[in-house]
Amino acid sequence: MGLDSHLDLTLALLRAASAEGADACFSPYSAASALGLVARAARGRTGDELGALLGDDQGELLRAAAEVGDEAKLAVANTLWASDRITVEAAFRDELAGWPGGKAETAPFATDPGAARELINNDVDRTTHGLIPRLLPDGAVHADTRASLVNALYLKTAWRRPFAGSATAPAEFHTPDGVREVPTMHLEETVGYAHEDGWQVVTLPAQGGVEAAVLLPDEGLATAEPALDARLLRRLLESPKRQKVRLALPKISLDVRTDLDPALQRLGVHELFTQDADLTGLSPDRPLWVDSVLHQAVLRLDEEGLEGAAATAVQMRTMALVVADPVVVTVDRPFLLLVRHAGSGAVYFFARVVRPA
């Protein structure tokens, strides 16, 4: 199902798109959806470069992760916004219709770029329940824009074993800048736990087949993270067994915007951003190339559950087991956090938490 490729992409984007030692938050699911659709449109060397980054087809994985139980709220939209001045291939429309929330819309890019930007932002705002009201900033759409491929994602679910609100209290967290006090939640429950390869892993089940995984390194995160590859990450995520755990976890509230085009170019995707790009699988009209790839992710964890939203816009332009004593896990230093679809393993959100609010 392309899980290894999905985790490869997750770690590659983390390292290419975020400064070392800084808080980071993005949605591998959203990025893989948007880039996967672009790959369906790409031909020649443009397609080869995207294929090298994306690896095995992740479409089945992404479709599986779009299905959650009724207890969770998940919304996914994959939208092609196209100018009426380009011809969209029927085969691409058919491909888009098979993706979760796939649809094609028209936007007045050439005649009224501001109105086109508002159409896209309003659609993302609705899908993300107001968490991402303005994905595209001023200037992101201009008269030479001809199409925008946009993925938007919203997820809200409750913990199966909530944290007691009365137990939340300030506690020390060791950041690279020194010790600070942050609101910290406390839970003593039987959850997933493993300790191997220099990492403690705690998995917190949520409603609807969603889970969060906390990865806390024994040594500093700056030392342990560079050695984390997709194979080790998958082994860590699959290793937890049911065990009594006494967990102390900071509350989390992250809102991070990322321009992915520099990161993609560092990862070997070059032609897509030039006039040599071949996107004739989407439209026979040339030249058509990618102007920018904008991404925003919002993730909140509290005592009751988690809520997250993400959106990725690819802007295209033209010329002109239980034990008696609990394991104590105190998350008081930088750590990694994943929110994923428990069945398929697709990662909805990936965060590096260095300086929690």
N, C-alpha and C positions, 0 to 999 in steps of 0.2 A: 504493500500500500504506500510505499514511498516514505515511511517514517524516518529512516536514516537520512534521506535527502532533506526532509523537512527539518530535522534537528541540525543537520549541517548548515542549512540556510539560516536557522535561528542563531547559531553561534557566529556565523560569518557576519550577519548583519549587526549583532551585538558589538563585535570588535571593530567593524568598519564604520559604524554610524554613531558611536558614542565615545566620548573621551575617557581614557583609562582613569579609574578611580572616581568617576562621577556617577550620580544617579542616572539610571536609564530605564525607559519603559517603551515597549513597542509591541505590536501584534504580528508575530510570524504568520498567523492565519490570514490577516488582512493583506500583508505584503505578498504572501505566496499566491493569494487569490488574484490580486491585481496584476502581478508579474506573470502569473500563469496564463492569464488572458492575453497579455501582450505577446507572450511566447507563441500563442496560437495564431497570432497575426504575423509573426516574424518569419522571414525567409532568408536563405543564404547565410552569410556570416553573421548577420544580426541574430538569426535564430540559433546559430551554433553557440554564440556567446551567452545568450540567455539559457540555453540548454545546459551548458557547462556549469552555470551557477545553480540552476534549479535542480539538476540531477534527474532522477527518475520521476515519472509523472506523479504529481501529488493530487490530481483531480479526484480520485476515489477517496483519498484521505480527507480532503476538504469537504466533499459531499457527505461523508459519514459523520464528520464533526458538526455539520449543520443540523443534525438531528439530536435533540435532547429530550429528556422527559418533561411531562407537563408541569412539574414542580419548578422548573427553571424557565426563565424568559430569555429567549435567544432570537435576535433578528439579524439577518444577513441580506445585504443587497449588493449585487454586482451590476453596475449600470454603465452602458456606453452612451455618453452624451456626444452627439455628432452634429456638425454643421450641415445645413441643407445644401452646402456648396461642395460636399464630397459624396461619392457613391460608396455605400457600405455593402460589402460582399454578402450575398444571401447566406453563404456557408458560414460566415462569421456570426451572423444573426442567429443561425440555427445552433451553433456552438454555444453562444451566450445563453440561449434559452435553456440549455441543459445544466447551467451552473446555478447554485443556490441564489434565489432572488434575482435571477438574470433578467434584464430588460434593456431595451434601447429607447432613447429619448432624443428629441431634437432641441438644440440650443442655439440662440442667435449670436454665435461667437464673432462673426465678421461685422455684423451691423450694430450690435449692442453688447459688447463684452461685459459690461457691468451687470446687465440683466442676466446674461448666461452664468456669471459667477454666482449671482444670488439664487438662481434656479438650483445649481449644484449644492451650494451651501445649505439651502433650505431642505433639500432632500436628505442630505447627511444629518442635519439637525433632527429631522423627524425620525430617521432610522436609529439614531443614537440617543433618543429620548432627551435631547437638549444638552448632552454632555459635550458634544462637539458642534457648536453653533456656527463656527466660521473656519472651516477647514482651509478654504482658499483665501489668502489675504489679498489686499489691494495689489493689483499688478500681476496676479497669478494668471489671469485671463486677459488676452489682448486681441487685437484685430486679426492677428495671424494665427491664433489658435483655431484648430479645426476639429479637434475631438478630445475628449477626456474619458478615460476608463477609471471608474471609481468603485472601490469596495468600501462598504461601511458595515460595521459590526457592533452589536450591543448585546451584553450578557449580564443578567442579574439572577442571583440564586442565593439561597440561605444555606448555612452550614447544617449538616445533619446533627452535629453536636455543637451548639452555640457556646461561645464564651460568655461567662457571667459578667454582665455589665458592671456589677458592683465590685468586681475584682480588678477592674482596670485602674491602673495607678501609674504615676511617673516612675521610671526606672532608668538606670544608666545604660547608655548605648555608646560604644567606643568607635568614634568616627576617626578618619585620618587626621582631623583637625583637633582632636581631643575628645574628652568625655562630655556628653550632654544628656540631659534628662528628656525622655520622650514618653508619651502615653503608651503603656504596654498592657496587653491583654494576657489573661492567664486561663489555662485550661488543663484539667487533669482528666484524661479520658483514654480509652483504648482506640488508638489510631494506627496508621501505618508508620513504621519506624525501621531504619537501617543505619548502620555505621560501618562504612567500608571505604577503602581507597582514600582515606583522609577527609571524608565528608560525613556529616550527619544528615539524614534525610527524614523529614516528617511529611506525610501526606494527610491532608485534611479533606475528608469527603464532603461534598456539597450535594444539594438536591439536583435531580435531573441528569445524573451521570457526569457531573463536573467534579473536578478535584483541584486543590491547590497543593503544590509541593514546595516546601522550604528546603533549600540546600545550604547548609551551614558548614563552611570549611573548618577543619581543626586549626590550620594555620591562617594567616591573613588571606583575605579574598584576592588581593593583588598578586599573591604568590600562587594560590591554588587555581585561579580561573584560567590562566594561559594553558594549563595542562588539560583542561576539560575539552574533550572532543565529543563528537556525536555518539561514538560507541560507548564511551564512559558515561555520558549523560543518560543514554538509554538504559544502561545497566543500573545506574543509580535510581532512575525512576521506576524500574521494574523490581528493585530489590526489597522495598519495605514489606515487613510482615506485621501483623496485628500485635500491638504491645501497649501496655499501660505507659503513658507519657505524661509528664508534668511540663507543659510548654509555656514559655513566656515569649510572646511575639508582639512587636510594635504594631500599632495601628498604621495603616498605609494610606496615603493619599498622593498620587502621582498624576501629573498632567504634563506630557512631554511632546513637543513638536520636533520633527526631524526631517531635514531635506535628504532624501535617500539617494538623489542622483550622484553626489560625490562619492558616497559609499559604494554604489553599484559600479562606478568607474574604477574605484580601487579594487573591486572584486573581479575585474576583467570585462565588464560590459561597457564597451566603448562606442561601437558603431551605431547603437541605438540612439545616441545623442548627437549624431552628425547627419548631414544631408545625404550621406551614403546609406542611411538606414533603409531597410527593405521591410515595410509593413504592408505589403500588397495583399496579405491574407485578410486584412481588415478593409482596405480600400485600394483600388487600382490607381488612384490619383497619387502622383508623386511630384515633387518630393514631400514626404510626410515623415517627421521624426519627433522624438520625445524632447520636450523643452524642460520638463522638471518632473520629479516624483516626490510628492509631498505626503507626509505621514504624521498622524497625531494619535496618541494613545492616552487614555485616562483609566486609572485603576484605583479602586478604593476597597480596602478591607477593614471591616469593623467587627464588633462582637456578634452581629447577627448573620453576616455573610459577606458576599463580595458583589461589586458592580463595576463593570468595565465597558469601555467603548473605544473603538478605533476606526480610522478611516485612512485610505490610501488613494491618492489621485495621481494618475499618470497623464500628464498634460502633453498633447500632441499638437505640433504646429507645422506650418508650411512656410514657403518663402514669404516678398513683400513681407502472632500467638501471645495471649495475655499472661503477664507475670504479676506477682504480688506487689513488688516494689516498683514504682514507676521510674522510667528513665527520665532524668531531668535534662531538658533542652532549653537553655536560656539564650535567646537570640539577642545578644547584646553587642554585636559587631557586624560589619558588612556581610550581606548574604545575597543569595540569588533566590528568586521566587518565580514559579511557573504556575499558570492557570491553564488547565488542559482538559480536553475531552477524554474521559477515562477509558472509553472503549477503543477509540482509534489512536489515541496518543497525540493528536494534533494540538499544537500549543496556541491557545487563544491569546495569552499575554505572557511576556517574559520581562522580568524586571531585575535590575541590579540596585539594591537598596544600600546606600552608603551613608546618607544623612537623612534619616526619616524625619518627617515633620513633627 
